[in-house]
Amino acid sequence: MEANIESLHKIYNSYCTGNNKFMTFENVRKLICDETGYGMNEKDLTFIYGMSKQTVPNENEMSRVYEYLTFVEFLELVGRCAH
């Protein structure tokens, strides 16, 4: 993955929305289901998205972090899609 880290950063940044520079589930769905031709259905993608998320220490106060992916979580998602 190190050999492709720059390309992965470019992909991640091109799908980020807003000033926060995070990928939302909709951005991930667009990338994986619509634009890559990978052939993954939305149900499987939802599972992979959820499993790619890091642990949230205080879910009651920080529930919004489930709405976007950080770059590290994006790398986890790519690895899970490749498997």
N, C-alpha and C positions, 0 to 999 in steps of 0.2 A: 504494500500500500504506500510505502514511503516514496516509491518511484512516481506515483501518480498524485501525490498530495497537492501539488500546484493545480492540476486539472480539477481535482475534487473541490478545492477552494473556489475555483472559478465557477463551477457548476452550482455549488452551494450559494455563493454570493449572487449569482444571476437569478436564483429563485427566491431570494429573501424579499420580504415585504417591509415597507415602512422604514423608519429610522433606526429601529432596534436591530436590524440585520439578523432576524431569525426566520427559519422556514416554518410555515404553518402546515397543517395536515393537507390543506387544499393545494399548497405548493408541491408537496410530496406526491399527492395523487396525480397532479398534472404531469409531473416529471415521470413517474414510474408507469402509470396506467395509460396516459395519453400520448406522450411524446417519445418514449423509448421503444415502443413496440414489444416490451417485455412480456406482455400477455398476462399480467397478474390481475386478479379481480380485486375489487375494493374490500371485500371481507378479509382476504389474506393480508392485504396491505394494512388494514386497520390493526390486525393482530401484530404484524411486524413493527408497525409504528409504536404501538404500546409497549412492546417488549424492548424497544430500543431506548426508551426513556430511562434516565437515571433515577435513583431513589430520591424522593422528595421528603425532607425531614419533617416538615409541618404542613401536611396537606390541607388543613383547614384554612391556614393563612396564605398558602402559596399555591392554590389550585390552578392559577392561570399558567403555571409553567407546563402544564399538560397540553396547552394549546399550541406550542411551538417546539422546534428542535434546535438545539445548539449544534455547533459544528461537530463536536465529539459524538453526539447522538446521531447525527447524520452519517458519520462514518460507521457506526454500529448498524444503522439501517441498511447501508450499502452492503456491508458484510453479510447481514441476514438475507438480503435479496440474492446475493451471489451463492449462498449455500443452497 
